[in-house]
Amino acid sequence: CVHGALDRAGAFSRLARRLDAFDLVAYDRRGYQGSRELKPLGLDYHVDDLCSLVAREARHLPVILFGHSFGGVVTFGAALRDASLVQLVVNYESPFPWILRRPSSRPPLRDDAKFEAERFFRRVVSDRAWDRLSEQQRESRRLDGPALLSDLSTIQCDAAPYDLTQLRVPATYVYGDGESVGYYRALGVELAKLDPAIASIEIERAEHSAHLGNSSQVAELIRHRWDLACASV
């Protein structure tokens, strides 16, 4: 499991409890939480890290990659790097603006990483949730600001970091029926145009944090897509 921007491995704990038949591996991406001291940042380094983990796990078991949000940008990169190590990719509401740009009126990023971390949390989660955090928890999020800025800079670039037409691993793009459903539906169509093997699935009553609020649905979907992948072999 690969987490998104300003998130952490612990966010997958609910999903892990619902996938007890799987050996679930989650980790803090470099720049975040327990991996905060790892530098340099950037997509290529995140892909390197994931490929190293996958190579270790693939010696013993088949590997499914699940990427939430920006984590899906990383999982596709790893699957493109070495398709022989990955049997399935499932991504949830991952941003691919070089395929379909999402309309936005957000102000340009500042160089102030702590400011951007707080602003991102308030926008993606809520002001109320930020206000409920202790000062220690707020500062922990702010310290993840440099990694967040790196992630956001990657997805605000118009240049594609890789070519999805070269993907040779079965993949599923999942999204919820929340307020951004129109964009994600359209993105799913564009992904299928690039590679017909990329299926897209919409789940009900799900927002961006489905790995938290809809963990049972996400777990069931992963199991189902894995069964289909095994049946097609």
Protein Blocks (a to p, Z undefined) as FASTA:
>chain_A
ZZdehiafklmmmmmmmmmmbccdddddehiajlmmpccedjklmmmmmmmmmmmmmmmm
ccddddehjlmmmmmmmmmmmmmlpcbdcdehiacfkloccddfbdcddfblklmmmmmm
mmmnomklmmmpcfklmmmmmmmmmmmmmmmmmmmpfbdfbdfklpcbdcdddddfbfkl
mmmmmmmmmmmmmpmklccdddehiafklmmmmmmmmmmmmmmmmmmmmmmZZ
